[in-house]
Structure formats: C-alpha cells, structure tokens
Amino acid sequence: MNKQEEQTLRENIRHLIKYVKTKNQQEKDLFRESLKTLAKLELSHMLTEREVADTDPTPNKSTGINVLEDLLKKIIPVLEPDYKSLTTSAEQRQSFRAHIINAIVTTLTPVEINDDAGEAEAADLNLEEEIDIEIGDEAGEDEDKFIDIRTDAEKKAEEEEQETDPRQDFGLEGEDETGRNMAYNTFNKIETSVIDSYELLSNPEDQELFYDYLIANAKLYFDKFEDELSPDIEEPTNQAYDMAQDEPAGAAEVEEFALQEMVIEL
C-alpha cells in the first residue's frame, strides 16, 4: 500500500467514525425525546386520574360515614387553628382536647335518647302538657297576688348568686382553665353542625357508626395536630459540622476533611 492509498484509507476511516458518532448521537437524541414524550403522557394521565378522584370521590358503603366525612370537612378547619394556638403548655392543649371530646359526647347523648322515643312517649308528653296548662293557669292567679318584700340590694345579690359562668358547667374538674375556655368558644362554633349532621340519620346503624367514628376521628386529628406542633425529628448532621462545633478542632482540619470528601466524590 503506497502512501496515497494509506492516506485515502485514513480519511475514509475518519469519515466512517464521524458518521457512526453522528448516528449514535441522533439515536440518543431520539431516545431522549421519546422518553420525554412518554413521561409527559404518563404525568398527564396521572393528573387526570387525580382530578377525577378529587372531584368525584367514591362514596362509602355507610350513609353515616358519608355524613360524618362532610361534617369533618367543616369542623376540622375550626378545631385545628384553635388547638394549635395553645402553645404555652401541653396541659392547655390536653384540656382543650378533653373538653371538646366530652362536649361531643354530652351533646349527642340527649339526641340519641330523643331519637329512641316512640309515638307512645310523644302521646304521654302531650297529656303532660295539657295537665301543666291546667295547673299553670291556677298557679298564675296566685302569682299575680304575690307581694315581694325583698329590698333592691337583696334582689340584686340573689340574681348575681343565681348567675353562673356557662364555662363552669362546660368544664371538667382538674383540667386547665385556659384550655377549657378556648374549647368552650370553639365548640360553640361547631355544635350546630354536629347536631344537624347527626339528626340527618334515622337508621340506628348509621347513627352508631357516625357517633363512634366521630369520637375516634376527633381523637386521631388531635394526635395529628400535636405531632405537627412538636415533631420528634432529629436534624441531620455530618462530620464536618461536628468538627467545626468541636472546640479543639481547627479550621485547617475542617478544610482538609472537606477536600478529602470532594476527592472521594470525584
């Protein structure tokens, strides 16, 4: 092979290598574009599925649970900020929690009893009302003749004595009063919603599920709020930071360690 032929061969080899590299790069670019297209399609599909799930959730098998879910969407946004505002002590939050749970129980218990009353009981009540009206008319005549001999000061003192703070009746013995007062105000905001939701149900099974799951979910959400207030998460660290915090360790040692880490990564 003469020099001219060798040079021609080298040129051809260079062109061939260049062609192969160009082709490989084109294939790589095409593969990357295909991956991007597939990723976009998959993401779009996932987002569509999520939107459908959010706008059209599958109902539960129990009407009681469905009604409770709607109620929780109303009351949890009210309970959460009020609970989390009690930051002075855990005792305040525990008191708030205990009073809210107790209030739910004491509020729904009379409703349950009233729902159990039948038509015969209603008839008895009507009879009692008629008797009360007859007796009341007679009593009213006597009241008109009553002469009050108390002085104004005595009347005022007696009225003040009879007036009680409604928060005391709401309160639980031994619990923090700040938590009690906050719980009292908060429950006044949600009480009507709780009663109205329960009274939608007439099926005993739905009522029982609603009642039990409401108490359970209230407790679970309070646990969640507490975890969010004081998460037990240890901050990550590394050796360089520990060396910098350690007084005997000098800046040169920290710098040397950092360089070693960079070399290892490279």
Summary of the structure (lengths in Angstrom):
residues: 266
radius of gyration: 38.0
end to end distance: 46.5
largest distance: 144.4
contacts: 618
relative contact order: 0.11
helix: 81%
strand: 0%
